[in-house]
Amino acid sequence: HAPGAFKKFGLDGTSLFPAVDGLYHKDYDLVVVSAEEIRDVYAGAFGVDREKVQALGFPRSDAFYDVQSVEQIKKTIYEKYPVLQNKKVIIYAPTFRDHDGLKKQYFKPKLDMDRLSRELNEDQIFVICPHPVMQNQIIEKEYDNIMVVRDIPTTEMMFAADMLLTD
């Protein structure tokens, strides 16, 4: 899911579904992680034996090295969102944060969107790619240079990005 252990997750993490969280991970045969140093972290978080956690790299990043695939995905993105072409695309991809199980679907960035819109250069566009759990309306009005994209995975949107902001 991620190229490292930068936050709490699995059994060590959120209170998303504490009573059943262990059931989601109990049948794993193999957990692929990015480095040897984080095998124990993932084993603990998923409640699996360390032997089931192997440092084989990060398969999701392999796509960045497939030039043909990258170009095809970018073409698809630009067909769907032509406003992104010839722009410096700044993607904001906030990670999901469970707030003690409350308002899981609610996300309101602490950003002054009016000011952000004014401060962006003419050739820049700010794209918010929320976590799939985040379902509320994120921006209150339409902007020419700020948009929310939910129908293309963030991992694909990154192919069209010039800059990625995340927490």
Order of alpha helices (4+ residues) and beta strands (2+ residues): alpha-beta-alpha-beta-alpha-alpha-beta-alpha-beta-beta-alpha-beta
